[in-house]
Amino acid sequence: MGMRIMVVGGGGREHAVIRAIRKNPAVTEIFALPGNGGIAADATCVDIGAKDIDGMVRFAVDQAIDYAIVTPDDPLVLGAVDALTAAGIPCFGPDRKAAIIEGSKAFSKNLMKKYGIPTAAYEVFDDMDKALAYLDTAPCPIVVKADGLALGKGVIIANDREEARQAVVDMMANAKFGKSGSTVVIEEFLTGPEVSVLAFTDGHTVKPMVSSMDHKRAGDNDTGLNTGGMGTVAPNPYYTPAIAKRCMEEIFLPTVRAMNAEGRPFKGCLYFGLMLTPKGPRVIEYNCRFGDPETQVVLPLLESDLLTVMQAVTEERLDQVEVTFSGKAAACVIMASEGYPSHYEKGFPITIPAETAPYVFSAGTALRDGQLVSAGGRVLGVSAVADTLTEALQLAYGRVSTIHFDGAFYRHDIGRRALQAGKESV
């Protein structure tokens, strides 16, 4: 009997996970809940939303699902893994108690303070007047964050006090990010290259994946609004073996031990958003899941079988499996809808040549009468793997040029900073 797998989510990250899971010969069927138009080519899409936990549990039981993979933050924070596990479905992903590491920035900052994990100095406020009073004496630039989940957009880097005050008022009085902003975290502004490191952990062993570099701003040369990510490259040239060793000793293992000490053992993919400051690596944020679009460059470089690794995490025997990555480079360029992350139109037909399709991860797409159409802000992630980053970028951009939909926009400088860093570090 082959394995029946269920993947919760419907974006480019889930498409990358599904493509990697498909490589396992034991897998006979993959269901994506809800999936999207492009994912439908690689899995059976089921119209159950990622937050519909009762629906997903019923489906998993009815369909005798052998293994479930929950990747988005919302269902993890809402306890999807707890509910599936209780129904007898083995799962990849942290339970609700562990997912708080992303679900509450105040929790994660307090965890780092308590256990001496290096991060930016910060204060947490649930009273707006106290937050504004604190800003009167705080050095600028300064960072203001909504406490809860805000799709990567609830973070304001304020260059002066007026901007910082406005951010606090927007979050706390005007509820710009809904309930996510009723508590805010105000922290010192750090400088240095940013690195994303995803790591498999079963609560005991930590096996980091290859490092990556995200590009958050909408426009070329890091201009425009913050987005969920406009492209990624891996590995990140700033993340040297010496820094990796420091991060394992000072950040990765201490975080997993801290969660155990708090009675919240973390099993799944723990994402470390790091800044390499002049004083050493610092944690900017934790995510309780695979990053998007980091996954789209990290998994194509994974040489080990993803499902085998995930099952070892679930069964707490990660120390017994090899997690190896190729020495190649990967790039992913996001093709977005014009106007993203603000207002954008959708529903435009997408044409992708057959030879390009295997390298395209579908993020915001739908099927309309059998035609793939744009259905979100980030529409596609176009990827490439090659021996060098220069070649991977050339390949990825070459593939981007073959794809068409009305209003498509993308950054033209993904990986440029990494290439410059590579020259500096040679």
C-alpha positions in Angstrom: 0.0 0.0 0.0 1.3 3.4 -1.0 1.3 6.4 1.3 -1.4 9.1 1.2 -0.1 12.5 2.2 -2.0 15.6 3.1 -0.3 19.1 2.8 -2.1 22.0 4.5 -1.7 25.4 2.7 -2.0 26.9 -0.7 1.1 28.9 -1.7 4.5 28.6 -3.3 6.1 27.1 -0.2 3.5 24.3 -0.2 4.1 23.7 -3.9 7.9 23.3 -3.2 7.1 20.9 -0.3 4.7 18.9 -2.5 7.3 18.7 -5.3 9.9 17.4 -2.9 7.5 14.9 -1.3 6.6 13.5 -4.7 10.1 12.2 -5.1 9.5 9.5 -2.5 8.5 6.3 -4.4 6.3 5.2 -1.5 4.0 8.2 -2.0 0.9 7.4 -4.1 -1.3 10.3 -3.5 -0.9 13.9 -2.2 -3.8 16.1 -1.2 -3.4 19.9 -0.9 -5.8 21.8 1.4 -6.7 24.1 -0.3 -3.8 24.1 -2.8 -4.1 26.4 -5.8 -4.4 26.3 -9.6 -0.7 25.5 -10.2 -0.4 23.0 -7.4 -3.3 21.0 -9.0 -0.7 19.7 -11.6 1.2 18.0 -8.7 -1.5 17.1 -6.1 -5.2 16.7 -5.7 -6.6 20.1 -4.4 -9.4 19.9 -1.9 -11.5 23.0 -1.1 -10.8 23.0 2.6 -9.2 26.2 4.0 -5.9 26.1 5.9 -7.7 27.5 9.0 -10.6 25.0 8.8 -9.2 22.6 11.4 -12.4 20.6 11.9 -12.7 20.2 8.1 -9.1 19.0 7.7 -9.4 16.5 10.5 -12.6 15.1 9.0 -10.9 14.8 5.6 -7.8 13.2 7.0 -9.8 10.6 8.9 -12.2 9.9 6.0 -9.4 9.6 3.5 -7.2 7.4 5.8 -4.3 9.9 5.4 -1.0 8.3 6.4 0.8 11.6 7.1 -0.1 15.3 7.3 2.2 18.2 6.8 1.0 21.6 8.2 3.1 24.4 6.8 1.3 27.8 7.3 1.6 29.8 10.5 -2.2 30.3 11.1 -3.2 26.7 11.4 -0.1 25.8 13.5 -0.9 28.6 15.9 -4.5 27.6 16.0 -3.6 24.0 17.0 -4.0 22.0 13.7 -1.2 19.6 14.6 -2.8 19.0 18.1 -6.2 18.2 16.4 -4.8 15.9 13.7 -2.6 14.1 16.2 -5.5 13.5 18.5 -7.4 12.0 15.6 -4.5 9.5 15.1 -2.9 11.3 12.0 0.9 11.5 12.3 1.9 15.1 11.5 4.9 17.3 10.7 4.8 20.7 12.4 4.8 22.1 16.0 1.8 21.8 18.3 0.0 24.9 19.5 2.1 25.3 22.6 5.3 25.4 20.5 3.9 27.5 17.7 3.6 30.5 20.0 7.3 31.1 19.3 5.9 32.8 16.1 2.4 33.5 17.2 3.5 36.0 19.8 6.6 38.2 19.4 6.3 39.2 23.1 6.6 35.5 24.0 9.7 35.0 21.8 11.4 38.1 22.9 10.8 37.2 26.6 12.1 33.7 25.9 15.3 35.1 24.4 15.8 37.4 27.3 15.2 34.7 29.9 17.6 32.2 28.3 20.3 34.6 27.1 19.7 34.1 23.4 21.2 37.1 21.5 18.6 39.5 20.1 17.9 43.2 19.9 17.2 45.1 23.1 13.4 45.6 23.4 10.4 46.6 25.5 6.8 45.2 25.2 3.7 47.5 25.7 0.0 46.8 25.9 -0.6 50.5 27.0 -0.3 53.0 24.2 0.5 56.0 26.4 3.4 54.1 28.0 4.6 53.1 24.5 4.6 56.7 23.3 6.3 57.9 26.5 9.1 55.3 26.0 9.6 56.6 22.4 10.3 60.1 23.8 13.7 59.0 25.0 14.5 56.0 22.7 17.3 56.3 20.1 16.3 56.3 16.4 16.0 54.6 14.0 13.8 52.2 16.0 11.6 49.2 15.1 7.9 48.9 16.0 6.3 45.5 15.7 2.7 44.3 16.1 2.8 41.3 18.5 0.7 38.8 16.5 0.6 37.4 13.0 0.4 40.1 10.3 1.6 38.4 7.1 5.2 39.8 7.6 3.8 43.3 7.3 3.4 44.3 10.9 6.9 45.6 11.3 7.7 49.3 10.9 11.3 50.6 10.8 10.9 54.2 11.9 13.7 56.6 11.0 12.5 59.3 13.4 10.3 59.7 16.5 7.3 61.0 14.6 7.3 58.0 12.3 7.6 55.7 15.4 4.7 57.4 17.2 2.6 57.1 14.1 3.3 53.4 13.9 2.3 52.9 17.5 -0.9 54.8 17.0 -1.7 53.0 13.8 -1.3 49.6 15.5 -2.7 50.3 19.0 -5.5 52.9 18.4 -6.4 52.5 14.8 -6.0 48.7 14.8 -4.3 48.7 11.4 -3.3 45.1 11.9 -6.4 44.1 13.8 -5.9 42.3 17.2 -2.3 41.6 16.2 -1.4 45.2 17.2 -3.1 45.4 20.6 0.3 44.6 22.0 3.5 46.1 20.4 7.2 45.3 20.7 9.6 48.2 20.4 13.2 47.2 19.8 16.6 48.6 18.9 17.5 48.9 15.2 20.3 46.4 14.3 22.5 46.6 11.3 24.2 43.9 9.3 23.4 41.3 6.6 20.2 39.3 7.2 20.3 35.5 6.9 17.4 33.1 7.0 18.1 29.6 8.3 15.5 26.9 8.4 16.2 24.0 10.7 14.6 20.6 11.2 14.3 19.7 14.9 12.6 17.0 16.8 13.0 18.8 20.1 16.4 17.2 20.7 18.5 17.3 17.6 18.8 20.3 15.3 19.7 19.8 11.6 19.9 23.2 9.9 19.1 23.5 6.2 21.2 25.5 3.7 21.1 29.2 4.5 19.2 31.7 2.3 18.8 35.4 1.7 15.3 37.0 1.2 14.5 40.3 -0.5 11.6 41.9 1.3 11.1 45.2 -0.5 8.8 45.4 -3.5 11.2 47.4 -5.7 14.7 47.2 -7.1 17.6 48.3 -4.9 15.4 47.5 -1.8 12.9 50.3 -2.4 9.2 50.3 -1.9 7.0 48.6 0.7 7.8 45.5 2.7 6.3 42.4 1.1 6.2 38.7 2.1 9.3 38.3 0.0 10.2 39.1 -3.7 12.9 36.5 -4.2 15.5 34.4 -2.5 18.9 32.9 -3.1 20.8 30.1 -1.4 23.3 29.6 0.1 23.7 33.0 1.7 27.4 34.1 1.2 27.5 36.0 4.5 26.7 32.8 6.4 30.2 31.3 6.8 31.0 28.0 8.5 32.4 29.9 11.4 29.2 31.9 11.8 27.1 28.7 11.4 29.0 27.1 14.2 28.4 30.1 16.5 24.7 30.1 15.6 24.3 26.4 16.5 26.0 26.9 19.9 24.6 30.4 20.8 21.2 30.3 19.1 19.8 27.1 17.6 20.4 24.6 20.4 19.7 27.1 23.2 16.4 27.9 21.6 15.3 24.2 21.4 16.5 23.7 25.0 14.6 26.8 26.1 11.4 25.6 24.6 11.8 22.2 26.3 12.5 24.0 29.6 9.2 26.0 29.1 7.3 22.7 28.6 6.8 23.6 24.9 9.0 21.1 23.0 9.3 22.2 19.4 9.1 19.6 16.6 9.0 20.6 13.0 10.7 23.3 11.0 12.1 26.2 13.1 13.0 29.3 11.1 15.7 31.6 12.4 15.7 35.1 11.0 19.1 36.3 11.8 21.1 39.5 11.5 24.9 39.3 11.5 25.7 42.5 13.5 29.2 43.8 14.2 28.8 42.2 17.7 27.8 38.8 16.4 24.7 37.0 15.1 21.3 38.2 16.6 17.8 36.7 16.3 15.4 39.1 14.6 12.5 36.7 14.6 11.5 33.1 14.8 9.0 31.4 12.6 7.3 28.1 13.5 7.4 26.8 9.9 9.1 26.8 6.5 9.7 30.3 5.2 8.1 31.5 2.0 9.9 32.1 -0.4 13.0 30.6 1.3 11.6 27.1 1.0 11.6 27.5 -2.8 15.4 27.7 -2.9 16.2 25.5 0.1 14.3 22.3 -0.8 15.6 22.1 -4.4 19.1 21.8 -2.9 18.0 19.1 -0.4 19.6 15.7 -1.4 18.0 13.7 1.3 14.4 12.5 1.0 12.1 15.1 2.6 9.4 12.8 3.7 11.9 10.5 5.4 13.4 13.5 7.3 9.9 14.8 8.3 8.9 11.4 9.7 12.1 11.2 11.7 11.2 14.6 13.2 7.7 13.4 14.1 9.1 10.2 15.6 11.9 12.0 17.5 14.7 10.1 15.8 16.2 12.9 13.7 19.7 12.0 15.0 19.4 8.8 13.0 18.8 10.3 9.5 21.2 12.1 7.1 20.2 15.6 6.1 22.4 16.6 3.2 22.3 19.4 0.7 24.0 19.8 -2.6 26.9 22.2 -2.9 25.1 24.1 -5.7 23.3 27.5 -5.7 19.6 28.2 -6.1 17.6 31.3 -7.0 13.9 32.1 -6.9 12.4 35.2 -8.5 8.8 36.1 -7.5 6.5 37.3 -10.2 3.9 39.4 -8.5 0.7 41.3 -9.4 1.3 45.0 -10.2 0.4 47.1 -7.1 1.3 44.3 -4.6 1.6 44.6 -1.6 -1.1 47.3 -1.9 -4.1 47.1 -4.2 -3.8 44.8 -7.3 -6.0 43.2 -9.9 -6.3 39.5 -10.4 -7.8 37.0 -12.8 -5.4 37.4 -15.6 -4.5 34.3 -17.7 -1.0 33.0 -17.2 1.1 31.4 -19.9 4.0 29.2 -18.9 6.0 27.2 -21.6 6.1 23.5 -20.9 9.9 23.5 -20.6 9.7 26.2 -17.9 6.8 24.7 -15.9 8.9 22.3 -13.7 10.8 25.2 -12.3 7.8 27.3 -11.4 6.2 27.3 -7.9 2.6 28.4 -7.9 1.8 30.9 -5.2 -1.3 33.0 -6.0 -3.0 31.2 -8.8 -6.4 29.6 -9.7 -7.9 27.5 -12.4 -10.7 29.1 -14.4 -12.2 26.8 -17.1 -8.9 24.9 -17.2 -6.8 28.1 -17.6 -4.3 29.1 -15.0 -5.0 32.7 -13.8 -3.5 35.1 -11.3 -5.3 35.0 -7.9 -3.0 36.8 -5.4 -0.3 39.3 -4.8 2.6 37.0 -5.2 1.7 34.8 -8.2 4.6 32.6 -9.1 8.1 31.8 -7.9 10.5 31.0 -10.8 13.5 29.0 -9.7 16.8 27.6 -10.9 19.6 25.5 -9.5 23.1 25.7 -11.0 26.8 25.3 -10.0 27.2 29.0 -9.2 24.8 31.7 -8.1 25.5 33.8 -11.2 24.4 30.9 -13.4 21.3 30.1 -11.2 20.2 33.8 -11.5 20.7 33.8 -15.3 18.7 30.7 -15.6 15.9 31.9 -13.3 15.6 35.3 -15.1 15.7 33.5 -18.4 12.7 31.5 -17.3 10.9 34.6 -16.0 11.2 36.1 -19.5 9.2 33.2 -21.0 6.2 33.6 -18.7 3.4 36.1 -19.3 0.4 37.5 -17.5 -1.0 41.0 -17.5 0.3 43.3 -14.8 3.2 41.0 -13.9 6.1 42.7 -12.1 9.2 41.4 -10.5 12.5 42.7 -9.1 15.5 42.7 -11.5 18.2 42.6 -8.8 17.5 39.4 -6.8 20.8 38.0 -5.7 22.8 41.1 -6.6 23.8 41.8 -3.0 24.7 38.1 -2.5 27.0 38.3 -5.6 28.7 41.4 -4.3 29.1 39.7 -0.9 30.6 36.7 -2.6 33.2 38.9 -4.2 34.0 40.6 -0.9 34.4 37.3 0.9 36.6 35.6 -1.8 
